[in-house]
């Protein structure tokens, strides 16, 4: 069993802003087809990773996380709802952007 931790205030802010909670974001770790990347740009103080996968509500999420040795758990830092990002890109650019978002 995987143990998760996160900031409660950040969780509430994400639910209000994006309609997605860390409870949903953690389900990406159970997606057998999820892909994990090392995130060197945000790994100054600790090794951070990005996981792209499908949540239990069938939303594609990018979840930033690190391993907490103090709590022996995965600490979820933040996440992005890819569906919202693609809709934003589509609606706010004259050409479809093909840039990688992370």
C-alpha positions as YAML, in Angstrom:
chain: A
units: angstrom
residues:
- id: 1
  name: UNK
  ca: [0.00, 0.00, 0.00]
- id: 2
  name: UNK
  ca: [1.29, 3.44, -0.92]
- id: 3
  name: UNK
  ca: [1.12, 6.18, 1.71]
- id: 4
  name: UNK
  ca: [0.50, 9.76, 0.55]
- id: 5
  name: UNK
  ca: [0.75, 13.18, 2.19]
- id: 6
  name: UNK
  ca: [-0.02, 16.74, 1.07]
- id: 7
  name: UNK
  ca: [-0.70, 20.24, 2.31]
- id: 8
  name: UNK
  ca: [-4.36, 20.56, 3.39]
- id: 9
  name: UNK
  ca: [-4.60, 24.25, 2.42]
- id: 10
  name: UNK
  ca: [-3.22, 23.52, -1.05]
- id: 11
  name: UNK
  ca: [-5.73, 20.69, -1.44]
- id: 12
  name: UNK
  ca: [-8.66, 23.00, -0.64]
- id: 13
  name: UNK
  ca: [-7.35, 25.67, -3.03]
- id: 14
  name: UNK
  ca: [-6.99, 23.09, -5.84]
- id: 15
  name: UNK
  ca: [-10.53, 21.79, -5.29]
- id: 16
  name: UNK
  ca: [-11.94, 25.32, -5.55]
- id: 17
  name: UNK
  ca: [-9.78, 26.40, -8.50]
- id: 18
  name: UNK
  ca: [-9.64, 23.21, -10.60]
- id: 19
  name: UNK
  ca: [-12.33, 20.91, -9.20]
- id: 20
  name: UNK
  ca: [-9.72, 18.21, -8.56]
- id: 21
  name: UNK
  ca: [-8.47, 17.08, -5.15]
- id: 22
  name: UNK
  ca: [-5.26, 15.38, -4.11]
- id: 23
  name: UNK
  ca: [-7.43, 12.36, -3.26]
- id: 24
  name: UNK
  ca: [-8.18, 12.08, -6.97]
- id: 25
  name: UNK
  ca: [-4.61, 12.97, -7.99]
- id: 26
  name: UNK
  ca: [-3.18, 10.08, -5.96]
- id: 27
  name: UNK
  ca: [-5.21, 7.59, -8.02]
- id: 28
  name: UNK
  ca: [-2.83, 8.30, -10.94]
- id: 29
  name: UNK
  ca: [-0.29, 6.12, -9.10]
- id: 30
  name: UNK
  ca: [-2.56, 3.12, -9.64]
- id: 31
  name: UNK
  ca: [-2.76, 3.65, -13.40]
- id: 32
  name: UNK
  ca: [-0.76, 0.79, -14.93]
- id: 33
  name: UNK
  ca: [0.00, 2.91, -17.99]
- id: 34
  name: UNK
  ca: [1.14, 6.02, -16.11]
- id: 35
  name: UNK
  ca: [4.54, 7.44, -17.05]
- id: 36
  name: UNK
  ca: [6.98, 8.91, -14.52]
- id: 37
  name: UNK
  ca: [9.65, 11.51, -15.31]
- id: 38
  name: UNK
  ca: [12.43, 12.99, -13.21]
- id: 39
  name: UNK
  ca: [11.94, 16.79, -12.89]
- id: 40
  name: UNK
  ca: [15.47, 18.29, -12.81]
- id: 41
  name: UNK
  ca: [14.19, 21.88, -13.07]
- id: 42
  name: UNK
  ca: [12.47, 21.63, -9.67]
- id: 43
  name: UNK
  ca: [14.85, 19.28, -7.85]
- id: 44
  name: UNK
  ca: [17.18, 21.73, -6.14]
- id: 45
  name: UNK
  ca: [16.36, 20.74, -2.55]
- id: 46
  name: UNK
  ca: [14.87, 17.30, -3.19]
- id: 47
  name: UNK
  ca: [14.36, 14.92, -6.11]
- id: 48
  name: UNK
  ca: [10.99, 15.67, -7.69]
- id: 49
  name: UNK
  ca: [9.12, 13.62, -10.25]
- id: 50
  name: UNK
  ca: [6.20, 14.12, -12.63]
- id: 51
  name: UNK
  ca: [3.72, 11.35, -13.24]
- id: 52
  name: UNK
  ca: [1.29, 11.51, -16.16]
- id: 53
  name: UNK
  ca: [-1.68, 9.21, -15.90]
- id: 54
  name: UNK
  ca: [-5.40, 8.65, -15.79]
- id: 55
  name: UNK
  ca: [-7.27, 9.34, -12.55]
- id: 56
  name: UNK
  ca: [-10.15, 7.25, -11.23]
- id: 57
  name: UNK
  ca: [-12.47, 9.94, -12.68]
- id: 58
  name: UNK
  ca: [-10.97, 9.39, -16.15]
- id: 59
  name: UNK
  ca: [-9.07, 12.69, -16.22]
- id: 60
  name: UNK
  ca: [-5.49, 12.89, -17.42]
- id: 61
  name: UNK
  ca: [-3.41, 14.49, -14.67]
- id: 62
  name: UNK
  ca: [0.25, 15.44, -14.31]
- id: 63
  name: UNK
  ca: [1.19, 14.95, -10.65]
- id: 64
  name: UNK
  ca: [4.35, 16.48, -9.16]
- id: 65
  name: UNK
  ca: [5.62, 14.44, -6.22]
- id: 66
  name: UNK
  ca: [8.64, 13.52, -4.15]
- id: 67
  name: UNK
  ca: [9.52, 10.80, -1.67]
- id: 68
  name: UNK
  ca: [9.37, 11.86, 1.96]
- id: 69
  name: UNK
  ca: [11.83, 9.85, 4.03]
- id: 70
  name: UNK
  ca: [10.59, 11.61, 7.16]
- id: 71
  name: UNK
  ca: [7.04, 10.28, 6.71]
- id: 72
  name: UNK
  ca: [7.86, 7.22, 4.57]
- id: 73
  name: UNK
  ca: [5.35, 8.42, 2.02]
- id: 74
  name: UNK
  ca: [4.89, 10.06, -1.36]
- id: 75
  name: UNK
  ca: [4.36, 13.79, -0.87]
- id: 76
  name: UNK
  ca: [2.14, 15.30, -3.54]
- id: 77
  name: UNK
  ca: [3.30, 18.84, -4.35]
- id: 78
  name: UNK
  ca: [0.88, 19.87, -7.08]
- id: 79
  name: UNK
  ca: [-0.85, 18.60, -10.17]
- id: 80
  name: UNK
  ca: [-2.18, 19.81, -13.50]
- id: 81
  name: UNK
  ca: [-5.40, 18.74, -15.17]
- id: 82
  name: UNK
  ca: [-4.19, 18.18, -18.74]
- id: 83
  name: UNK
  ca: [-7.70, 18.52, -20.17]
- id: 84
  name: UNK
  ca: [-7.95, 22.09, -18.84]
- id: 85
  name: UNK
  ca: [-4.49, 22.96, -20.22]
- id: 86
  name: UNK
  ca: [-5.33, 21.69, -23.70]
- id: 87
  name: UNK
  ca: [-8.63, 23.58, -23.74]
- id: 88
  name: UNK
  ca: [-6.77, 26.75, -22.69]
- id: 89
  name: UNK
  ca: [-4.14, 26.29, -25.39]
- id: 90
  name: UNK
  ca: [-6.79, 25.63, -28.02]
- id: 91
  name: UNK
  ca: [-8.91, 28.62, -27.07]
- id: 92
  name: UNK
  ca: [-6.09, 31.15, -26.58]
- id: 93
  name: UNK
  ca: [-3.71, 30.64, -29.46]
- id: 94
  name: UNK
  ca: [-4.03, 31.39, -33.14]
- id: 95
  name: UNK
  ca: [-2.18, 28.17, -33.96]
- id: 96
  name: UNK
  ca: [-2.37, 24.92, -32.08]
- id: 97
  name: UNK
  ca: [0.66, 24.80, -29.82]
- id: 98
  name: UNK
  ca: [2.63, 21.57, -29.81]
- id: 99
  name: UNK
  ca: [4.97, 22.53, -27.01]
- id: 100
  name: UNK
  ca: [5.56, 20.14, -24.16]
- id: 101
  name: UNK
  ca: [4.00, 21.47, -20.97]
- id: 102
  name: UNK
  ca: [6.63, 20.13, -18.56]
...
